[in-house]
């Protein structure tokens, strides 16, 4: 039996991120559909995901944002060509999501992608930055100072 909603491993409902990648994906699929590429099923699925992520007013909000920027509201390709325009559009979408009761809560702006946990007890990002800053000093020291004598593993004879 196929379930209507997608669920994660812990049983929570899957909520796609209201981010620039979803916006770009939707725009690319819209342009492909307008160009005659047979992507009807993918368009139907992604349109549902976009509505779930941004809210039902998303399509009108994008057109309004393009018009406010002095662009043709029907020209979605402008969002692919101009990264700054896409970022400004995403900011407006997040603001409108916060104002609309039918839309989900907008993502928090302070989240960033990072290889280190912000709560890393071993320093994480700070330790890496210190190591990079000391790289030249450590290389110079390795060339100029004598090596430490080995204590363990020495064989006589």
DSSP file (Angstrom, degrees, kcal/mol; ACC not computed):
  #  RESIDUE AA STRUCTURE BP1 BP2  ACC     N-H-->O    O-->H-N    N-H-->O    O-->H-N    TCO  KAPPA ALPHA  PHI   PSI    X-CA   Y-CA   Z-CA
    1    1 A X              0   0    0      0, 0.0     2,-0.4     0, 0.0     0, 0.0   0.000 360.0 360.0 360.0 135.2    0.0    0.0    0.0
    2    2 A X        -     0   0    0      2,-0.0     2,-0.3     1,-0.0     0, 0.0  -0.765 360.0-139.4 -93.9 132.5    1.3    3.4   -0.9
    3    3 A X        -     0   0    0     -2,-0.4    -1,-0.0     1,-0.1     0, 0.0  -0.688   5.7-140.1 -91.1 143.2    1.1    6.2    1.7
    4    4 A X  S    S+     0   0    0     -2,-0.3     2,-0.3     2,-0.0    -1,-0.1   0.921  84.8  53.6 -67.8 -44.6    0.2    9.7    0.6
    5    5 A X  S    S-     0   0    0      1,-0.0     2,-0.4     8,-0.0    -2,-0.1  -0.637  82.2-126.0 -95.6 150.3    2.6   11.5    2.9
    6    6 A X        -     0   0    0     -2,-0.3     8,-3.0     8,-0.2     2,-0.4  -0.767  28.3-164.7 -91.6 138.2    6.4   10.9    3.0
    7    7 A X  B     -A   13   0A   0     -2,-0.4     6,-0.2     6,-0.2     2,-0.0  -0.933  13.6-128.5-126.0 148.2    7.8   10.2    6.5
    8    8 A X    >   -     0   0    0      4,-2.8     3,-1.7    -2,-0.4     6,-0.1  -0.214  43.2 -88.6 -81.5 179.8   11.3   10.2    7.8
    9    9 A X  T 3  S+     0   0    0      1,-0.3    -1,-0.1     2,-0.1    -2,-0.0   0.805 127.4  53.9 -62.2 -30.5   12.8    7.3    9.7
   10   10 A X  T 3  S-     0   0    0      2,-0.1    -1,-0.3     1,-0.0     3,-0.1   0.339 120.7-105.4 -89.3   8.4   11.6    8.6   13.1
   11   11 A X  S <  S+     0   0    0     -3,-1.7     2,-0.2     1,-0.3    -2,-0.1   0.446  75.4 137.0  87.8   0.5    8.0    8.7   11.8
   12   12 A X        -     0   0    0      1,-0.1    -4,-2.8    -5,-0.0    -1,-0.3  -0.544  63.3-100.2 -80.0 146.5    7.8   12.5   11.4
   13   13 A X  B     -A    7   0A   0     -6,-0.2     2,-0.4    -2,-0.2    -6,-0.2  -0.403  38.7-113.9 -65.9 139.8    6.2   14.0    8.3
   14   14 A X        -     0   0    0     -8,-3.0     2,-0.5    -2,-0.1    -8,-0.2  -0.627  32.1-172.7 -77.6 125.6    8.7   15.1    5.7
   15   15 A X        -     0   0    0     -2,-0.4     3,-0.1    -3,-0.0    34,-0.0  -0.963  19.2-135.5-120.2 113.5    8.7   18.8    5.1
   16   16 A X        -     0   0    0     -2,-0.5     2,-0.2    33,-0.1     0, 0.0  -0.289  30.5 -99.7 -65.6 153.0   10.8   20.0    2.2
   17   17 A X        -     0   0    0      1,-0.1     2,-1.8    37,-0.0     5,-0.2  -0.529  18.2-134.5 -77.3 136.7   13.0   23.0    2.9
   18   18 A X        +     0   0    0     -2,-0.2    89,-0.2    35,-0.2     2,-0.2  -0.561  63.4 129.8 -85.6  72.2   11.8   26.4    1.6
   19   19 A X  S  > S-     0   0    0     -2,-1.8     4,-1.9     1,-0.0     3,-0.2  -0.593  76.0 -92.3-124.2-178.5   15.2   27.2    0.2
   20   20 A X  H  > S+     0   0    0      1,-0.2     4,-2.9     2,-0.2     5,-0.2   0.783 118.7  59.6 -69.5 -26.9   16.8   28.4   -3.0
   21   21 A X  H  > S+     0   0    0      2,-0.2     4,-2.5     1,-0.2    -1,-0.2   0.900 107.3  45.5 -69.6 -39.1   17.4   24.9   -4.4
   22   22 A X  H  > S+     0   0    0     -3,-0.2     4,-2.3     2,-0.2    -2,-0.2   0.906 113.9  49.9 -67.5 -40.7   13.7   24.1   -4.2
   23   23 A X  H  X S+     0   0    0     -4,-1.9     4,-2.3     2,-0.2    -2,-0.2   0.933 112.9  46.2 -61.8 -46.1   12.9   27.5   -5.8
   24   24 A X  H  X S+     0   0    0     -4,-2.9     4,-2.9     2,-0.2     5,-0.2   0.913 111.6  51.9 -62.6 -43.4   15.5   26.8   -8.6
   25   25 A X  H  X S+     0   0    0     -4,-2.5     4,-2.1     1,-0.2    -1,-0.2   0.909 110.4  48.0 -60.4 -42.4   14.2   23.3   -9.2
   26   26 A X  H  X S+     0   0    0     -4,-2.3     4,-2.4     2,-0.2    -1,-0.2   0.927 112.7  48.3 -64.2 -44.6   10.7   24.6   -9.6
   27   27 A X  H  X S+     0   0    0     -4,-2.3     4,-2.5     1,-0.2    -2,-0.2   0.927 111.4  50.0 -62.5 -45.1   11.8   27.3  -12.0
   28   28 A X  H  X S+     0   0    0     -4,-2.9     4,-2.1     1,-0.2    -1,-0.2   0.892 112.3  47.6 -61.1 -39.7   13.8   24.9  -14.1
   29   29 A X  H  X S+     0   0    0     -4,-2.1     4,-2.3    -5,-0.2    -1,-0.2   0.883 110.3  51.8 -70.2 -38.1   10.9   22.5  -14.3
   30   30 A X  H  X S+     0   0    0     -4,-2.4     4,-2.4     2,-0.2    -2,-0.2   0.924 111.7  47.3 -61.3 -44.4    8.5   25.3  -15.2
   31   31 A X  H  X S+     0   0    0     -4,-2.5     4,-1.7     1,-0.2    -2,-0.2   0.883 111.3  50.8 -66.3 -38.0   10.8   26.4  -18.0
   32   32 A X  H  <>S+     0   0    0     -4,-2.1     5,-2.4    -5,-0.2     4,-0.3   0.908 110.4  49.5 -64.9 -40.9   11.2   22.8  -19.2
   33   33 A X  H ><5S+     0   0    0     -4,-2.3     3,-1.2     1,-0.2    -2,-0.2   0.908 111.1  49.0 -64.9 -41.8    7.4   22.4  -19.3
   34   34 A X  H 3<5S+     0   0    0     -4,-2.4    -1,-0.2     1,-0.2    -2,-0.2   0.823 106.9  57.8 -65.3 -30.4    7.0   25.6  -21.3
   35   35 A X  T 3<5S-     0   0    0     -4,-1.7    -1,-0.2    -5,-0.2    -2,-0.2   0.459 122.2-104.7 -80.5  -0.8    9.7   24.4  -23.7
   36   36 A X  T < 5 +     0   0    0     -3,-1.2     2,-0.3     1,-0.3    -3,-0.2   0.545  69.0 148.3  92.2   6.9    7.8   21.3  -24.5
   37   37 A X      < -     0   0    0     -5,-2.4     2,-1.7    -6,-0.2    -1,-0.3  -0.612  56.7-117.0 -73.8 131.8    9.8   18.8  -22.5
   38   38 A X        +     0   0    0     -2,-0.3     3,-0.1     1,-0.2    -1,-0.1  -0.505  68.1 131.2 -75.2  87.7    7.5   16.0  -21.3
   39   39 A X     >  +     0   0    0     -2,-1.7     4,-2.7   -10,-0.1     5,-0.2  -0.109  18.6 129.8-126.0  33.5    7.8   16.5  -17.5
   40   40 A X  H  > S+     0   0    0      1,-0.2     4,-2.2     2,-0.2     5,-0.2   0.907  75.0  45.1 -60.1 -45.4    4.1   16.5  -16.6
   41   41 A X  H  > S+     0   0    0      2,-0.2     4,-2.2     1,-0.2    -1,-0.2   0.923 115.1  47.4 -66.7 -43.5    4.4   14.0  -13.7
   42   42 A X  H  > S+     0   0    0      1,-0.2     4,-2.8     2,-0.2     5,-0.2   0.881 111.4  52.6 -63.8 -37.2    7.5   15.6  -12.3
   43   43 A X  H  X S+     0   0    0     -4,-2.7     4,-2.3     2,-0.2    -2,-0.2   0.907 108.6  49.7 -65.1 -41.7    5.8   19.0  -12.5
   44   44 A X  H  X S+     0   0    0     -4,-2.2     4,-1.6    -5,-0.2    -2,-0.2   0.922 114.4  44.5 -63.4 -43.8    2.8   17.7  -10.6
   45   45 A X  H  X S+     0   0    0     -4,-2.2     4,-2.0     1,-0.2    -2,-0.2   0.944 115.6  45.7 -67.1 -47.8    4.9   16.3   -7.8
   46   46 A X  H  X S+     0   0    0     -4,-2.8     4,-2.7     1,-0.2    -1,-0.2   0.848 108.5  56.8 -68.0 -32.7    7.2   19.3   -7.5
   47   47 A X  H  X S+     0   0    0     -4,-2.3     4,-2.2    -5,-0.2    -1,-0.2   0.910 108.0  48.3 -62.8 -40.1    4.3   21.7   -7.6
   48   48 A X  H  X S+     0   0    0     -4,-1.6     4,-2.1     2,-0.2    -2,-0.2   0.896 112.0  49.1 -64.4 -39.9    2.9   19.8   -4.6
   49   49 A X  H  X S+     0   0    0     -4,-2.0     4,-2.2     2,-0.2    -2,-0.2   0.901 110.2  50.9 -66.4 -41.0    6.2   20.0   -2.8
   50   50 A X  H  X>S+     0   0    0     -4,-2.7     4,-3.1     2,-0.2     5,-0.7   0.912 110.7  48.5 -63.3 -42.9    6.6   23.7   -3.5
   51   51 A X  H  X5S+     0   0    0     -4,-2.2     4,-1.4     1,-0.2    -1,-0.2   0.897 112.5  49.1 -64.4 -39.4    3.1   24.4   -2.1
   52   52 A X  H  <5S+     0   0    0     -4,-2.1    -2,-0.2    -5,-0.2    -1,-0.2   0.857 118.4  39.7 -66.9 -34.8    3.9   22.3    1.0
   53   53 A X  H  <5S+     0   0    0     -4,-2.2   -35,-0.2    -5,-0.1    -2,-0.2   0.918 132.4  19.1 -82.3 -45.7    7.2   24.1    1.5
   54   54 A X  H  <5S-     0   0    0     -4,-3.1    -3,-0.2     1,-0.2     3,-0.2   0.702 108.4-109.2-101.3 -23.2    6.3   27.7    0.7
   55   55 A X    ><< -     0   0    0     -4,-1.4     3,-1.5    -5,-0.7    -1,-0.2  -0.305  37.9 -71.9 108.0 162.7    2.5   27.8    1.0
   56   56 A X  T 3  S+     0   0    0      1,-0.3     3,-0.4    46,-0.2     4,-0.2   0.704 125.4  60.6 -68.7 -19.1   -0.3   28.1   -1.5
   57   57 A X  T 3> S+     0   0    0      1,-0.2     4,-2.2    -3,-0.2     3,-0.3   0.442  74.6 101.3 -85.3   1.9    0.4   31.8   -2.3
   58   58 A X  H <> S+     0   0    0     -3,-1.5     4,-2.2     1,-0.2     5,-0.2   0.856  75.3  54.3 -57.2 -42.4    3.9   31.1   -3.5
   59   59 A X  H  > S+     0   0    0     -3,-0.4     4,-1.5     1,-0.2    -1,-0.2   0.907 112.9  42.6 -64.2 -42.4    3.2   31.3   -7.2
   60   60 A X  H  > S+     0   0    0     -3,-0.3     4,-2.6    -4,-0.2    -1,-0.2   0.861 111.0  56.4 -69.8 -36.0    1.6   34.7   -6.9
   61   61 A X  H  X S+     0   0    0     -4,-2.2     4,-2.4     2,-0.2    -2,-0.2   0.881 105.9  50.7 -64.1 -38.3    4.3   36.0   -4.5
   62   62 A X  H  X S+     0   0    0     -4,-2.2     4,-2.4     2,-0.2    -1,-0.2   0.929 111.6  47.5 -65.4 -44.0    7.0   35.1   -7.1
   63   63 A X  H  X S+     0   0    0     -4,-1.5     4,-2.3     1,-0.2    -2,-0.2   0.915 112.7  49.2 -63.2 -42.8    5.2   37.0   -9.8
   64   64 A X  H  X S+     0   0    0     -4,-2.6     4,-2.4     1,-0.2    -1,-0.2   0.895 111.0  50.3 -63.0 -39.9    4.6   40.0   -7.5
   65   65 A X  H  X S+     0   0    0     -4,-2.4     4,-1.5     2,-0.2    -2,-0.2   0.915 110.3  48.9 -65.6 -43.2    8.3   40.0   -6.5
   66   66 A X  H  <>S+     0   0    0     -4,-2.4     5,-2.9     1,-0.2    -1,-0.2   0.906 112.5  48.6 -62.4 -41.0    9.5   39.9  -10.2
   67   67 A X  H ><5S+     0   0    0     -4,-2.3     3,-1.4     1,-0.2    -2,-0.2   0.899 109.4  52.1 -65.7 -40.0    7.1   42.8  -11.0
   68   68 A X  H 3<5S+     0   0    0     -4,-2.4    -1,-0.2     1,-0.3    -2,-0.2   0.789 106.8  54.4 -66.4 -27.0    8.4   44.8   -8.0
   69   69 A X  T 3<5S-     0   0    0     -4,-1.5    -1,-0.3    -5,-0.2    -2,-0.2   0.442 123.0-106.8 -84.4  -0.5   11.9   44.3   -9.2
   70   70 A X  T < 5S+     0   0    0     -3,-1.4     2,-0.2     1,-0.3    -3,-0.2   0.691  80.4 125.6  83.4  18.8   11.0   45.7  -12.6
   71   71 A X  S   <S-     0   0    0     -5,-2.9     2,-0.4    -6,-0.2    -1,-0.3  -0.649  73.9 -89.6-105.4 164.2   11.0   42.3  -14.4
   72   72 A X    >   -     0   0    0     -2,-0.2     3,-1.7     1,-0.1     6,-0.2  -0.626  32.9-141.2 -70.5 122.8    8.4   40.6  -16.4
   73   73 A X  T 3  S+     0   0    0     -2,-0.4    -1,-0.1     1,-0.3    -7,-0.1   0.717 101.5  52.3 -61.9 -19.4    6.3   38.5  -13.9
   74   74 A X  T 3  S+     0   0    0      1,-0.1     2,-1.4    -8,-0.1    -1,-0.3   0.585  86.0  91.4 -90.1 -10.6    6.1   35.7  -16.5
   75   75 A X    X   +     0   0    0     -3,-1.7     3,-1.0     1,-0.2     4,-0.2  -0.633  42.4 163.1 -90.0  83.5    9.9   35.5  -17.1
   76   76 A X  T >>  +     0   0    0     -2,-1.4     3,-1.6     1,-0.2     4,-0.6   0.699  63.9  78.0 -73.3 -19.0   11.0   32.9  -14.5
   77   77 A X  H >> S+     0   0    0      1,-0.3     4,-2.1     2,-0.2     3,-0.8   0.761  79.2  71.5 -62.0 -23.2   14.3   32.5  -16.3
   78   78 A X  H <> S+     0   0    0     -3,-1.0     4,-2.0     1,-0.2    -1,-0.3   0.824  90.9  58.8 -61.8 -30.1   15.4   35.7  -14.7
   79   79 A X  H <4 S+     0   0    0     -3,-1.6    -1,-0.2    -4,-0.2     7,-0.2   0.784 109.2  43.7 -69.9 -26.7   15.6   33.8  -11.3
   80   80 A X  H << S+     0   0    0     -3,-0.8    -2,-0.2    -4,-0.6    -1,-0.2   0.822 115.6  47.3 -84.0 -33.7   18.1   31.4  -12.9
   81   81 A X  H  < S+     0   0    0     -4,-2.1     2,-0.6     1,-0.2    -2,-0.2   0.821 113.1  47.4 -77.5 -31.6   20.2   34.1  -14.6
   82   82 A X     X  -     0   0    0     -4,-2.0     4,-2.0    -5,-0.2    -1,-0.2  -0.907  59.3-173.3-120.1 104.2   20.5   36.5  -11.6
   83   83 A X  H  > S+     0   0    0     -2,-0.6     4,-2.4     1,-0.2     5,-0.2   0.863  88.7  55.0 -63.6 -37.1   21.5   34.9   -8.3
   84   84 A X  H  > S+     0   0    0      2,-0.2     4,-2.5     1,-0.2    -1,-0.2   0.902 107.6  49.4 -64.3 -40.0   20.9   38.2   -6.4
   85   85 A X  H  > S+     0   0    0      2,-0.2     4,-2.5     1,-0.2    -1,-0.2   0.908 110.3  51.0 -63.6 -41.8   17.4   38.4   -7.8
   86   86 A X  H  X S+     0   0    0     -4,-2.0     4,-2.2    -7,-0.2    -2,-0.2   0.901 110.7  48.5 -63.0 -40.6   16.8   34.8   -6.7
   87   87 A X  H  X S+     0   0    0     -4,-2.4     4,-2.2     2,-0.2    -2,-0.2   0.914 112.3  48.2 -66.2 -42.3   18.1   35.6   -3.2
   88   88 A X  H  X S+     0   0    0     -4,-2.5     4,-2.1     1,-0.2    -2,-0.2   0.895 111.5  50.9 -64.2 -39.1   15.9   38.7   -2.9
   89   89 A X  H  X S+     0   0    0     -4,-2.5     4,-2.6     1,-0.2    -2,-0.2   0.902 109.1  50.9 -63.6 -41.0   12.9   36.7   -4.1
   90   90 A X  H  X S+     0   0    0     -4,-2.2     4,-2.4     2,-0.2    -2,-0.2   0.887 108.1  52.2 -64.5 -38.8   13.6   34.0   -1.5
   91   91 A X  H  X S+     0   0    0     -4,-2.2     4,-2.2     2,-0.2    -1,-0.2   0.923 111.0  47.3 -62.2 -43.7   13.7   36.7    1.2
   92   92 A X  H  X S+     0   0    0     -4,-2.1     4,-2.8     2,-0.2     5,-0.2   0.909 110.3  52.9 -64.2 -41.5   10.4   38.1    0.1
   93   93 A X  H  X S+     0   0    0     -4,-2.6     4,-2.3     1,-0.2    -2,-0.2   0.919 109.5  48.5 -59.7 -43.5    8.9   34.5    0.0
   94   94 A X  H  X S+     0   0    0     -4,-2.4     4,-1.7     2,-0.2    12,-0.2   0.891 111.7  49.8 -64.8 -39.0   10.1   33.9    3.6
   95   95 A X  H  X S+     0   0    0     -4,-2.2     4,-1.0     1,-0.2    -2,-0.2   0.926 112.4  47.0 -63.5 -44.1    8.6   37.2    4.7
   96   96 A X  H  X S+     0   0    0     -4,-2.8     4,-1.6     1,-0.2     3,-0.2   0.848 107.2  57.5 -67.8 -33.3    5.3   36.4    3.1
   97   97 A X  H  < S+     0   0    0     -4,-2.3     6,-0.2     1,-0.2    -1,-0.2   0.895 105.0  51.9 -62.1 -38.8    5.3   32.9    4.6
   98   98 A X  H  < S+     0   0    0     -4,-1.7    -1,-0.2     1,-0.2    -2,-0.2   0.774 112.4  45.7 -68.1 -25.9    5.5   34.5    8.0
   99   99 A X  H  < S+     0   0    0     -4,-1.0     2,-0.4    -3,-0.2    -1,-0.2   0.719  98.3  80.9 -88.4 -23.3    2.5   36.7    7.3
  100  100 A X     <  -     0   0    0     -4,-1.6     3,-0.5     1,-0.1   -43,-0.0  -0.727  61.8-157.1 -93.5 128.1    0.3   34.0    5.7
  101  101 A X  S    S+     0   0    0     -2,-0.4    -1,-0.1     1,-0.2     4,-0.1   0.757  94.5  54.9 -72.5 -24.2   -1.7   31.7    8.1
  102  102 A X  S    S+     0   0    0      2,-0.1    -1,-0.2   -47,-0.0     2,-0.2   0.661  96.1  80.7 -83.1 -15.2   -2.0   29.0    5.4
  103  103 A X  S    S-     0   0    0     -3,-0.5   -48,-0.2    -6,-0.2     3,-0.1  -0.577  86.5-108.0 -90.2 152.2    1.8   28.9    4.8
  104  104 A X        -     0   0    0    -52,-0.2    -4,-0.1    -2,-0.2    -1,-0.1  -0.252  50.5 -77.8 -69.3 166.8    4.3   26.9    7.0
  105  105 A X        -     0   0    0      1,-0.1    -1,-0.1    -4,-0.1    -7,-0.1  -0.426  54.4-111.4 -63.9 137.6    6.6   28.8    9.3
  106  106 A X        -     0   0    0    -12,-0.2    -1,-0.1     1,-0.1     3,-0.1  -0.360  38.1 -96.5 -69.0 152.4    9.6   30.2    7.4
  107  107 A X        -     0   0    0    -89,-0.2     2,-0.2     1,-0.1    -1,-0.1  -0.315  45.5 -96.9 -66.3 153.2   13.0   28.7    8.0
  108  108 A X    >   -     0   0    0      1,-0.1     3,-0.9    -3,-0.1    -1,-0.1  -0.515  25.5-142.6 -73.7 138.1   15.2   30.4   10.5
  109  109 A X  T 3  S+     0   0    0      1,-0.2    -1,-0.1    -2,-0.2    -2,-0.1   0.681  91.5  67.7 -76.7 -18.6   17.7   32.7    8.8
  110  110 A X  T 3  S+     0   0    0      2,-0.0     2,-0.3     0, 0.0    -1,-0.2   0.483  74.3 107.2 -85.3   0.9   20.6   32.0   11.2
  111  111 A X    <   +     0   0    0     -3,-0.9     2,-0.3     2,-0.0    -4,-0.0  -0.602  46.2 177.1 -79.0 137.1   21.0   28.4   10.1
  112  112 A X        -     0   0    0     -2,-0.3     2,-0.4     2,-0.0    -2,-0.0  -0.950  34.7-108.1-135.1 155.5   24.1   27.7    8.0
  113  113 A X        +     0   0    0     -2,-0.3     2,-0.3     2,-0.0     3,-0.0  -0.725  49.9 164.3 -81.3 131.4   25.7   24.7    6.4
  114  114 A X        -     0   0    0     -2,-0.4     4,-0.1     1,-0.1    -2,-0.0  -0.997  46.7-140.0-149.8 148.6   28.8   23.7    8.3
  115  115 A X  S    S+     0   0    0     -2,-0.3     2,-0.4     2,-0.1    -1,-0.1   0.596  91.6  62.8 -81.3 -11.2   31.2   20.8    8.6
  116  116 A X  S    S-     0   0    0      7,-0.0     2,-0.2     4,-0.0     8,-0.0  -0.895  86.8-117.7-118.1 144.2   31.4   21.5   12.3
  117  117 A X    >   -     0   0    0     -2,-0.4     3,-1.5     1,-0.1     8,-0.3  -0.550  20.0-132.3 -73.0 140.6   28.8   21.4   15.0
  118  118 A X  T 3  S+     0   0    0      1,-0.3    -1,-0.1    -2,-0.2     5,-0.0   0.710 109.3  50.0 -67.3 -16.1   28.2   24.7   16.7
  119  119 A X  T 3  S+     0   0    0      3,-0.0     2,-0.4     5,-0.0    -1,-0.3   0.010  76.5 146.1-108.1  26.4   28.4   22.9   20.0
  120  120 A X    X   -     0   0    0     -3,-1.5     3,-1.3     1,-0.2     5,-0.0  -0.511  38.2-156.8 -68.1 117.1   31.6   21.0   19.3
  121  121 A X  T 3  S+     0   0    0     -2,-0.4    -1,-0.2     1,-0.3    -3,-0.0   0.688  88.1  60.5 -70.6 -15.8   33.5   20.7   22.6
  122  122 A X  T 3  S-     0   0    0      1,-0.0    -1,-0.3    -3,-0.0    -2,-0.1   0.277 119.2-102.1 -96.4  11.3   36.8   20.3   20.8
  123  123 A X    X   -     0   0    0     -3,-1.3     3,-2.0     3,-0.1     4,-0.2  -0.069  49.3-175.3  99.4 -35.8   36.7   23.7   19.0
  124  124 A X  T 3> S+     0   0    0      1,-0.3     4,-1.9     2,-0.2     5,-0.2  -0.181  75.8  17.8  48.3-108.7   35.7   22.5   15.6
  125  125 A X  H 3> S+     0   0    0     -8,-0.3     4,-2.4     1,-0.2    -1,-0.3   0.872 128.5  52.5 -63.4 -40.5   35.7   25.5   13.3
  126  126 A X  H <> S+     0   0    0     -3,-2.0     4,-2.3     1,-0.2    -1,-0.2   0.908 109.0  49.4 -64.0 -42.4   37.9   27.6   15.7
  127  127 A X  H  > S+     0   0    0     -4,-0.2     4,-2.2     1,-0.2    -1,-0.2   0.887 110.9  50.7 -64.2 -38.5   40.6   24.9   16.0
  128  128 A X  H  X S+     0   0    0     -4,-1.9     4,-2.2     2,-0.2    -2,-0.2   0.925 110.1  49.2 -65.2 -44.2   40.7   24.5   12.2
  129  129 A X  H  X S+     0   0    0     -4,-2.4     4,-2.3     1,-0.2    -2,-0.2   0.905 110.8  50.3 -62.4 -41.0   41.1   28.3   11.7
  130  130 A X  H  X S+     0   0    0     -4,-2.3     4,-1.9     1,-0.2    -1,-0.2   0.904 109.7  51.1 -63.3 -40.2   43.9   28.4   14.3
  131  131 A X  H  < S+     0   0    0     -4,-2.2     4,-0.4     1,-0.2    -1,-0.2   0.900 110.0  49.2 -64.1 -40.5   45.7   25.5   12.5
  132  132 A X  H >< S+     0   0    0     -4,-2.2     3,-1.0     1,-0.2     4,-0.4   0.915 110.8  50.1 -65.2 -42.8   45.4   27.3    9.1
  133  133 A X  H 3< S+     0   0    0     -4,-2.3     4,-0.4     1,-0.2     3,-0.3   0.852 114.1  45.2 -64.1 -33.5   46.8   30.5   10.6
  134  134 A X  T 3X S+     0   0    0     -4,-1.9     4,-2.8     1,-0.2    -1,-0.2   0.408  84.3  99.1 -90.6   3.0   49.7   28.6   12.2
  135  135 A X  H <> S+     0   0    0     -3,-1.0     4,-2.2    -4,-0.4    -1,-0.2   0.914  84.8  44.6 -58.3 -47.4   50.5   26.6    9.1
  136  136 A X  H  > S+     0   0    0     -4,-0.4     4,-2.4    -3,-0.3    -1,-0.2   0.921 114.6  49.2 -64.3 -44.5   53.4   28.8    7.9
  137  137 A X  H  > S+     0   0    0     -4,-0.4     4,-2.3     1,-0.2    -2,-0.2   0.912 112.1  48.2 -62.1 -42.7   54.8   29.1   11.4
  138  138 A X  H  X S+     0   0    0     -4,-2.8     4,-2.1     2,-0.2    -1,-0.2   0.875 110.9  50.6 -67.1 -37.5   54.7   25.3   11.9
  139  139 A X  H  X S+     0   0    0     -4,-2.2     4,-1.5    -5,-0.2    -2,-0.2   0.917 111.4  48.1 -66.4 -42.7   56.3   24.6    8.5
  140  140 A X  H  X S+     0   0    0     -4,-2.4     4,-2.1     1,-0.2     5,-0.2   0.917 111.6  50.0 -62.5 -43.6   59.1   27.0    9.3
  141  141 A X  H  X S+     0   0    0     -4,-2.3     4,-2.4     1,-0.2    -1,-0.2   0.883 107.6  54.1 -63.1 -38.8   59.7   25.4   12.7
  142  142 A X  H  < S+     0   0    0     -4,-2.1    -1,-0.2     1,-0.2    -2,-0.2   0.841 112.3  44.5 -65.6 -32.8   59.8   21.9   11.2
  143  143 A X  H  < S+     0   0    0     -4,-1.5    -2,-0.2    -3,-0.2    -1,-0.2   0.857 121.3  35.8 -78.3 -35.6   62.5   23.0    8.7
  144  144 A X  H  < S+     0   0    0     -4,-2.1     2,-0.2    -5,-0.1    -2,-0.2   0.814 103.3  70.8 -93.6 -32.7   64.7   24.9   11.2
  145  145 A X  S  < S-     0   0    0     -4,-2.4     3,-0.1    -5,-0.2     2,-0.0  -0.604  85.6-109.3 -88.6 147.0   64.5   23.0   14.5
  146  146 A X        -     0   0    0     -2,-0.2    -1,-0.1     1,-0.1    -2,-0.1  -0.347  41.4 -97.6 -69.3 155.0   66.1   19.6   15.0
  147  147 A X        -     0   0    0      1,-0.1     2,-0.2    -2,-0.0    -1,-0.1  -0.361  39.8-103.8 -70.3 152.1   63.8   16.6   15.3
  148  148 A X        -     0   0    0      1,-0.1     2,-0.2    -3,-0.1    -1,-0.1  -0.493  42.5-104.3 -71.0 143.9   62.9   15.3   18.6
  149  149 A X        -     0   0    0     -2,-0.2     2,-0.3     1,-0.1    -1,-0.1  -0.473  33.4-117.2 -71.0 142.4   64.8   12.2   19.6
  150  150 A X        +     0   0    0      1,-0.2    -1,-0.1    -2,-0.2     3,-0.1  -0.611  32.7 177.5 -78.7 136.6   62.7    9.0   19.4
  151  151 A X    >   +     0   0    0     -2,-0.3     3,-0.7     1,-0.1     2,-0.3   0.821  60.2  55.5-105.8 -50.7   62.3    7.2   22.7
  152  152 A X  T 3  S+     0   0    0      1,-0.2    -1,-0.1     0, 0.0     0, 0.0  -0.605 105.4  25.1 -88.0 146.4   60.2    4.3   22.0
  153  153 A X  T 3  S+     0   0    0      1,-0.3     2,-0.3    -2,-0.3    -1,-0.2   0.571  77.9 147.8  85.0  10.2   61.0    1.6   19.4
  154  154 A X    <   -     0   0    0     -3,-0.7     2,-0.4    -4,-0.0    -1,-0.3  -0.613  30.8-157.1 -81.7 136.1   64.8    2.2   19.4
  155  155 A X        -     0   0    0     -2,-0.3     2,-0.5     0, 0.0    -1,-0.0  -0.928   2.8-153.7-114.6 137.1   66.9   -0.9   18.7
  156  156 A X              0   0    0     -2,-0.4    -2,-0.0     1,-0.2     0, 0.0  -0.899 360.0 360.0-103.9 134.4   70.5   -1.4   19.7
  157  157 A X              0   0    0     -2,-0.5    -1,-0.2     0, 0.0     0, 0.0   0.460 360.0 360.0 120.3 360.0   72.7   -3.7   17.8
